[in-house]
Amino acid sequence: MRKKWTIVGKTDESDKVFARQLGISPFLAGILRRRDITDVQEAKAFLHPESLQAYYDPFLMKDMDRAVSRIRQAIESSEKIVVYGDYDVDGITATTLLVRALRRLGAVADYYIPARQEGYGLHPESLKKIADDGAGLVVTVDCGIAGTAEIEAVRGVIDIVVTDHHLPGETIPDAAAVVDPHRADCGYPFKDLAGVGVAFKLCQALFRELRGEEFEDDLEIVALGTVADIVPLLSENRKLVKLGLACMKETKLKGLQQLIEAAGLAGKEILSGQVGFMLAPRLNAAGRLETAMRGVELLLTEDENKAKDIALMLNELNAERQQVEADILEQAKKQLASVDTAAAKTLVVVGADWHPGVIGIVASRLVDLYYRPTIVVSLLDGEGKGSCRSIKGFHLFDALTAAKDTLVRFGGHEMAAGLTVLPENIDALRQALDAYAEEHMTEEDYVPCLALETELRPEEITTGLVTELSYLEPYGMANPRPLFGCFGVEGFDVRAIGREGQHLKFYMDAGAQTIQAIGWNMYEKGVMVDRGPVDIAYIPEFNEWNGKITVQCKLAELRSSERRGPALSREILGGIYLALKKMTKISGKIGSLAKQCGTSENTMKAALKVFEELGLILREDEGYRLASTPKQKLHLEDSETYRKSVIER
C-alpha cells in the first residue's frame, strides 16, 4: 500500500524561545508545539501531569449530583446495587472500580456484564432478572446512553443511573441520572474520558459527599481501561494514566499481579505500550471468547491461587483468540479478492457464525491492510452483529447515523463503533455508507499518511535525546509516540534474528560509530538494505543487552530510497579519515576497510573517492596510501562526489 511520508516540521527560533521558558531542549519544545501545545502552563502540565494537571470537579458533570443522591439512598437503606458494564476492557475495569468503591462505602454491590452474543448495551430481560434477584438500583458503566427504549421498558421495575462516555443519540434516556460528558448540556471541561474515567469521577463524587475524602484509589485499574479504550491521552486522561502506570508495577491487586506475571512483565517497567499490547488483550480475551465476568472476577479476587488460575486461563483464551482471528481474517481477505479495494469507498465483509468477540480486531487488521473504513458482520440467529473501524476523515458515528434506517441499533465513536443489522439490509447499509463517503471524503483521504516529526540522522541520536523523549510518555491516541525519518541510509551487516528468522537487524553509520536498527517482522525487506540506500521511519530507543545500554532505531517503515548514492556528512567523512590515518596499511579490499572503519561498503567506496578527489589519498596497485598533509586548507565542496551527495540528500 502506498503511503505518503510527510515531515511535520523542524526546529526553529520559536522552539528555542519556548524551550527556554520550559527549561527543555528546542528539540522537545518543537515536538510540543507541533502538537498544538504552545501555552507554557499547559506544556508543564503535559510534561508533568501527575503533579501539575488538576482533577476537575466531578460535580461539573451534568446529573452527577442526582447520581450521588440516588446511590447514597441505596447505601443508607442497604438496597442492593448492581453495576452493569460492557464486555470490553474499559467496561471490565469500570465495573471493577465501581464495585470496589461501593463496597468500601458499605454498599451491597454486585455486578453484571452481558455476554458478547447478547449484544452491546442494556437488555430489558437482563434488567428484569437483576430486579428479580433483589436489586433496586442498576448503575451502568461504559454503556447506557443509547438505552432509551430499554430503560423505558423497565420503568417502575428497577431504577437506573447511567454513566457512559459514548456519544448520545437524539434523546437522552429518562433515568434516575444520566452522567455522560458528551451530553450537549454537560459543562464538564474534558469530554474524552473513557468509561472507566467517568466511573472514577463518580467515585470521586461519592467519596467526597459520603466520606469527606478525596478518592485516588485503584488508579492502575483506571489506567488499564483508559489505555485499552484508545481515548485521547491528554488532560485528565494523561494524569490518570501516568499515575496509574506508576502504581501498576507495585499493585496490591492479586488479579492484576497474576495478569502481569502471565504476560511476562513481572518486575519490568510497564508503559502504555505494554498495557495496550500485552495486558489488555489478555483481559479482553475473557469477553471475546467466554464471558467478561471472568475479567471482573480476576480483578476483584483477593485469593492468589484463584487469581493465578484465572490469569492462566485468560492466557490460553488469548492464544485461542489469536487463532480464531487469523482464520476469520483469511476468510475476509478471500471475500475482498473479488473487490477493487483501491477504488472502494468502504469495505463490508460478512460471514456466518464468525465469532463476534474477534470481528472488531479483524476490522482493524483490514483497515491496516486496505486503509478503508471497514465493517465486519457476523450472521448469527437471523441477525448481523457488526464491528466497525475507520480512517481519518470518516466519522463512523455520523456515518451510521446517516444510515440508521438500515440498522436495528448502533453506537460508538468517530473511529470505532458496533451495530446490529438484519441480513436483508446489509446491501442497503453498504450503499448508505458509500454515499456518506462520497459526500465527505476525497481521494487524498484514502492515502495513508506517515507523519514524521523531523529528519533525524543516526549520528544525531544520543542517550540524552532518548531520555528527553520519555517525558512525552504515556503515549496513545492524540499523543502518538513520535516517529523520525532518515533518508538515503546505507545499511550493512544485514541479518535475520528471532526464533523463526522473521525480524530484521542491520547497522548504520553514526559518525565514527555505528547504530543498530531493528525491524520486527520485517526481514523480507532486508533485501532493500542490501541493494542500496533506504529511507527509514523509526523510533529511537534504549536497548539493554548483557547489562549494557545503547541506543537503537526501532523501525516502523522501510522503503527503497529515491536518493542515489550514500549520504556523506562531514562527521562521517571525518571519522573515516581519522580511522584511515591510524592504519599502518590501507588494504584495497573495500569490505575489510569498511569493517575496520565501522561503516558500510558503499559509504567506504564513496569516502575513498572523495579523499582521492581532494588529494588526501593516492591509489596504488594494492590499495591506497595517505598523501602528505596538504599545506593549504581543503574544502569538501571541491569534491564532485561530496557535492553530488549533498544535492541528493
N, C-alpha and C positions, 0 to 999 in steps of 0.2 A: 504494500500500500504506500503510495506516495505521501510523504509528509513534508510540510513546509517548515523549514528551520528558520527561526527569527531570533535576532539578538534584541533583547528588551532595551538595553541601554549600556552606557559605560559611565565610569566615574567622572564627574565634572566639578566645577567650582562650587556649585550649590551643595553638593555632597560633602565637600570639605568644611563648609560653614556649619552644616547640620552635625557633622561628626564632632566638631569642637564643642558644640552645645551639649552633646550627649556623652562626650568622653570616650568615643569609639573610633574605629578607623573609617576613613572615607569609603572604603570598600563595603563595609557593613551598612554604613549610612545610606549608600546608594541603593542597596537592596531594599531597605525600609522605604525609601522614597518611591521606588518603583512599585511598591505595594500600597501606595497612597497613604503611607504613614508619614506625615510631614509635620505634625504638631509635636513639640518636644515632650510634653507631658504624656501624650498618647504613646509616643515611642518608648518612653521609660516604662510605662505600664505594660507595653507589649513585651519588652525585653525582660521585665521582672514582674510578671503577673501575680506571682504568689504573694508578693508584698505590696504592690502598688495598684493593682486592679481591684477596685472596691466591689463588694457584693451589692447589687441593687436591692432595694426594699421589696420583699416578696409581696407586700400588700399593694404595690403599684399594679399588680395583675388584677384585671377585672375578675370579680367574683371570688377572689381569694378569701375575703372576709366571710362570705357565705359558706365556702367550703370548710373553713376552720370552725365556724359556728356549728355546722351540721355534724362534723366529726367529733367535736367536743361533746355535743349532746349524746352521741353514741357511746363515747368512752365513759361518760359520767353515769349512764344508765345501763352499762355493761351489755349494750346491744352489739351483736356480732357484726363485724365489718369484714367484707371480702374485697380484696384488691384484685381487680380484673385487668390482666395485662395482655400484651401482644406476644407472639411466639418468636420474635427475633431477639437479638442480644439486648437491644435497647429496652424492649418490653420485659425481658427476664431480669435485667438489672434494676429497672424501675420498680418492678414488683417486689424484688428482694429488699431494696432500700426502704420502701414504704412499709412493708410488713415488719421489718426490724424496728423501724422508728415507732410505729403504732404500738408494738408490744412493749417497747421501753416506756411508752406513755401509759401503760396499763390497759390498753385496749384488748378486746377479744378479737384477734385478727387472723384471718386465713387468706388464701389466695386461690385464683383460678386463671388458667390460660387455656383457651380453646386449642384443639389440635389444628394443625395447618389444613387438614382435609375439611374442617368445618368452615374455613374461610376467615379472612381478616375481620376484626371488629366485633361488635356486640351481636348476640343472638338471643331473641326472646326466650327460646326454650331453655337455654343455659341460665339466663337470669331468673326464670321462674323456678328452676331446680335449686338455684342458690337460695332463693327465698324459702322454698320448701324445706331446705336443710337448716333453717333457723336464722338466716341473716336478715337484718333490717336495712342495711346500707351497703351499697357497692361503690367503691372508688375506682374509677378506671385510670390506667396509666398507659400512655403511648397509644391510646385509641379512644373512641367515643365521640369525637367531634362530628363524624358522619353518621352517627346513630340516631338521628331524629325520629325515624319511624319505629325503631327498636325500643327506644326509651318510652315513646308514647304507648307502645303495646303493653308495657308493664306498669303503667301509671296506676298507683293505688296498691300495687303488689309489693314493690320494693323501691326505696329511694336511691337515687344515683347522683354521685358527684363525679363530673367528668374532668380529668386532667389529660391534656393532649398537646401535641406540638405540630400536628398536621394542619394543612390549610382547610379552613371551614368551607362548607358549601353555601348555598344561597340562604339557608336558615340555620340558626343556632338551636341545638336541642333544648327542649323545655325540661331542664333537670334542676335538681336542688342547687347546683352550682356548675358552671362551665368555665374552667380555667384553661386558657389557651392563649399564649402571647400573640398568635396570629389573628385573633379576633379584631375586627375593624375598630371596635370600641375599647380596645385594651391599650392603655398608655404605657405599658412596660417598655423600658428603653431598649432592651435587647430582645429581638424577636426569634433568634435562631437557636434557642436551647433544644437539646434532644428531649425525648420523652422522659428520660431519667433526670435531666436537668430541671424540667418542670416539677417532677416529683420531689426533687431536692428542695426547690423553692417552697413547696407545700410543707415539707418537713421543717424548714426554717421558720415558716409562719406558725406552725403548730407548737414548736418548742418555745418560741418567743411568747406566745399567748398563754400556753398551758404551764410552762415551767419558768418563764422569765430568763431563758437561756438562749445563747446563740448555738445553732446546730451546725457542726462541721464534722460529723461522723461519717464513716464509710465512704470517704472520698475515692478510694480505689474502685469501689463499685460504680460510682458516678463516672469516673474516667473511663472505665471499661465500656460502659454503654455509650458514652458520648463519642469516643473514638470509633466504635463499631458502627454507629449510625451515620457516619460521614456528614456531620454538620460542620459549619464553618468554625474552625478553631481560632476564634477571635474573642475579644472582650471577656465576658463571664465564662464562656466555654473554655477559654485558654487558661484562666485561673483554676477552674475545676480540674482540668486535665493535668496541668503542671503539678498541682498539689496531690492529686490522686496518684500520678505515676510515682511520686516520691514516697507515697505510703505503700505502694504495691509490693515492693521488694521485701518490706518488713511486715506485711499484713498479718493480722492475727486470725483472719478468717480461714478456717480449716479447709473449706472447699476451694478457695482461691489458691491457697498454698499448694494443694494437690493438683490443681489445674496448671499452675506454673511448673510444677515438677513434671507433669506428664508432657508438657510442651518443651522440656529440656532447657528451661530458663532459670532453674533454681540457682541462686547465688549470682546471677548476672544482672547487669543494668537493663531495666525494662523501659523502652521508649515507645512512642506511639506506633512505630512500625511493627514492633513485636506484638503489641496488643492487637493491631488490625489484622496481621497475617498469621499469628500463631495462637493467641489466646481466644480471640473472638470466634474464629471458625470452629474451634473445638466446642465452645459453649453453644454456638449456633447449631451444631450438629444435632443436638437434642431436639430442637424444634423442627428441624428439617426432615429427619428420618423417623423420629419416635415421638416424644412429647416434650415440649418446653418446660413442663412442670418439673422434669428431672434437673434442668438447669437451675431453677429456683431452689429445689431441694438441695443441690450441691452447695449453693452459696449460703443457705440458711443453716446447714447442719453444723453441729459442734462436735460430732463424732468423727475422729480422724480416720478410722477404718472405713466407715461408710463413705466419707469424702473420697478416699483413695479408690474405692470400688467404683463410684460414680465417675470419677475423673478418667479412670482406665476405660470404662465403658464408652465415655464420650470420645476418647482417643480412637477406639475401634469404629465408632459410628462415623467419625470424621474421615477415616480411611475408606469406609464403605461409601460415604457421600462423594468422595473424590471419584470413585469408580463409576457410580451412577451418573454423576455429572459428565464424565468423559463419554459415556455411552450415549447420553441424550445429545450432547454437543455434536457427536459424529452423525447422528440421525438428522439433526438440524442442518448441518453443513451439506448433507446429501440433498435435502429439500431445496436448499439455496443454489445447488449446482445448476439448476434449470432457470435461475433468475439472473437477470443482468443487474448484479448488485451495484455496479458502478453507476448505473442510471436510476436505480431505485430511490424513491424519496424516503420510504420507511420499509422496514422488514417485519413480517409477521410469519412465524412458523408455528405449526400446530401438530401435536402428537397425542395419540390415545394413551391414557394411563401414564404419561410422563409424571414422574414424582414431583408433586407441587413444591416440595421442600428445596429443590435444587434449580428450578427453572429460572429463578432470579439470577443465580450465578451464571447459568448458561446464557442468559440475555446479555450479561456483562461481557462474557467471552466473545459473543458475536459482535458486540459493539467494538471491542478491541480489534477484531478481525476485519470488519467491513466499514466501520465508522458510519453507521446509520442508526437512527432511533429504532429500537428493536422491541418487539413484543413476542414472548414465548408463551403459548397457550397449551395447557394440558386439558384434554377432554376426559371427563370422568362423571358418570351418572347423569348424563344429559346436559351437563354444563361445562363451560370452559373457564378454567381459572388461569389468569394471565399475570405474568410479571413483566414489567416494562423498565427499560433503561434508555437513557437519552444521550445526546451530544449537545455541546454548547450551542445555544440559539434556538433549540426546540424545547419549549416549555411543556413538559409532559402533562402536568395537571391541567393547564389551559387547553391542550390538545384534546385530552379526554373529555373535558367539559364541552368542547365543541362537538364531540362525538357521542355525547351522553345518551342520545336517543337509541343508539345501538347497544347500550350496555345495561346490565342488571344493576351493577353498582361499581364504584371505583373510589380510589383515594390515593393520596401520595403527595409528592413534591415536584419540583421542577425537573429533577434528574432521575427520579425513581418513583414507580407507582405500582399499584396492584389493581386488578379488575376481575369482574365476573361477566361473562358474555355467553349468550346462547349460541350454539354451533351455527344455526342458520343466519346469524348476524355477523359472522366473522368477516365475510367479504365486504359487507357494508362498513364495518369498523375500519378495515384496511383502506377503503376508498375515502372515508372521512378523515383519517389521519394523513393520507396523501394530499387531500385538499388543503388541510391545515398547513402542511409543509410547503405546498405550492405558494401559499399566501405569505408565509413568514420566513422562508429560508431562501438563500441564494446559493449559486453553485460553489462559491468560495466557502460557505459554511460547511460544506461536505468534505473539505480538505483538512485533515487533522493538522494542527499546528504544534510544533515542538518549540516551546518558548525557552530560550536560553538567557540567563541573566546577563552574561557578558562573555567575551572571549577570554579564556584564562589558560595560558600555556603551562605545560608541566613544570617548567623551571620556576614558575611563579607560585606554586603550591608549597606552602610552608606549614609547619606544625601550628604556628600562631594563627594562620588563616583558618585552618580546620577547627581549631579551638574556638575562634570567634564565631564561626558559623553555628556552633552548637547553641549559641544564645537564641537562635531562631526556633529551637525546639519549644513545644511539641509541634511537629508538622502534621498537616492534614488538609482538609478542604479549606480553601481561601488562604491557606498558608502552606503551599507545597514546598517540599524540600527543593532548594534551588539547584537547577542544572546549569552546567557551564559547557562551553563549546571550545574545541580546539580544531583547527583546520590545517590540512596538509601535513598530518603527523606521519612520521616514519617509525614503524614499529619493528621490533626484531625479537628473536628467540621466541617465536610463536609456538605454543604448546597447548595440548588438551589436558584438563585436570578434572577431578571428580571421579567417582566410582565408575561411571559409565562414559567418561571422557566427553561429557556434554558441555563443559564450561571452557571458556577461552581465557588464556593468560598470555600476555606479552609485555615487553618493556619498551620504554620510550626515552629519548634523550631528555635530560632535565639539567641543562648546563653541563657542569663537569660530572654530574651524577646521572643515574637512571631512575625512573619511577615505574612502578608496576601498574598495569591495567588489568582489571578483572571483568569479564563479561559472563554473567550467569546465563546458562542455556544459549550461548552464542557461538559455540565452537565452529559451527558451519560457516560463520562469517570470517573465520581466521584466514581464509584464502585471500580475502581482500587486503589484509595486512601484508601478506607475503607478496602480493602483486605490486604494491606501491603505496603512495600516500593515501591516508584515510582521514575522514572527518569523524570526530567523536563527540558525543554528548555524554557528560559524566557527572558524577558526584564525588568530590574529594572527601576522603575519609581516612580514619586511622585503621591500620591493620596491625594486630598483635599476633606475633608468631614466635614461639620459643622464648617468651619473655622480652622480646624486642618489639618496640612500637615504631612503625614507619607510616608514611602517608602513601596512599594509593588512589587510583582513579577507578571507581566502580562505574562501569559503562551502562548507559541507558539506551543509547543508539550508536550504531556504527555504519558508515557508508563509505563507498569509494569517493575519494576527493576529486574535484574538478581541477584542483591546483596541481600543476605538473612540476615534478621535481621536489626534492626535500626542502623543508623550511630551514633556513640558516639564519641564526641570530648572532649578534656579536658575542654573546655569552657562550653559545655552543662552539663557535669557532675559536674563541679564546681558550676554552677548556681543552679542545683537541690539540691546539698548538702547544700549550704548556705540557700536555702529556707526551707529544712527539719529542719535545726538547729533552725530556728525561730519558728517552730511549737511547741506548748505545748504537742500535742498528734499526733502521726503518725498513722492515720487510716489505716486499712488493705484494704480499698476499693481503688483499683488502680485508678479507674476513678476519684474519689474525690482528691486523691493526685496529679494526673496529672493536673487537673484543677487548683489546688492551686499553682502548680509549673509552670504553663504556658507551659505544654509540652503535647505530645501525650501519650496514654496509653501504646503503645508498647515501646516507649523510657523510660517511667517510670518503666515498668517491668524490662527492661534491666539494667537501672541505679541501681535499688534496688538490683539486682543480683550482680552487680559489687561491690557495697558498702558492701554487705553481704560477698562476697568472700574476701574482703580486711579487714573484721572485723570492719568496721565503723558503722554497724547497726546489731542488733540482732533480729531474728524473735521471735515473741510472738504469743499467741493464737489469739489475736485480732488485730494483725498487727506487727509493728516493734517498736523498741526503739533505740535511739542512744547509741552506746557504748562509753566508756570512751575515751577521746582523746588519741591516741597512742603516746608513747614517741619517738619511732623510726620513721624515715621518710618512708612514704608508696610510692610505685610505682604502677601506674595504670597497668603497664605491668605484675604485679603479678596476675592480674585478668584474668582468661581464657576467660571470656565473653568480656572484653575490647580488648584482643589480637585478638580474632576472628572478632570483629567489624572492627578493623584496617585493617586486612587482606582482608576482604570482600570489604572494601572501596577502 
